Amino acid sequence: MIREYGVKSLPFTVQLSLIVFLILIIPFIILMSYTGSTTLKFSEEEIARSSLEDIELNRRFTTLRNEMDILSSAFTHIENKEKELKFLLIEREKDAGKLLRFLENLQELAGPVFGTTITIGLSETGFDLDGIHQCGT
């Protein structure tokens, strides 16, 4: 068959090797092409899925971090208000103590001189001056 086309004859083993090679190379090329395209397709899908999972995890992490920042800010605000209230209560107690001492001194001084009695009461909001009563002379 090869002699008909003017090709010099090749040894039988070389012809047989060439025929086997050509018969095997065609399915090998088809198989490698199919395997390569399938692998590429699954690789692209896996890369896309992995990227979407990374984006979703990053979004969740960012949301969680923002929520933690909000809570931290709220707790800091509450702590600051608590410190402010403690300071105001301490100042109020100091002022109430000063007022009480002033009223006691006023009561001591006013009683013998003017014949007055001052009553001092304690209310929920602090010390109040209930009233000044004149004693009859």
Number of C-alpha atoms within 10 A of each C-alpha: 7 10 9 7 7 8 9 9 10 11 8 9 9 10 13 12 11 12 12 11 11 12 11 11 12 11 11 12 11 11 12 12 12 12 12 12 12 12 12 12 12 12 12 12 12 12 12 12 12 12 12 12 12 12 12 12 12 12 12 12 12 12 12 12 12 12 12 12 12 12 12 12 12 12 12 12 12 12 12 12 12 12 12 12 12 12 12 12 12 12 12 15 14 12 14 16 14 12 15 18 12 12 17 15 11 13 18 14 13 15 14 10 8 11 14 18 17 18 14 16 12 12 10 6 7 12 17 15 14 12 11 12 11 12 10 6 6
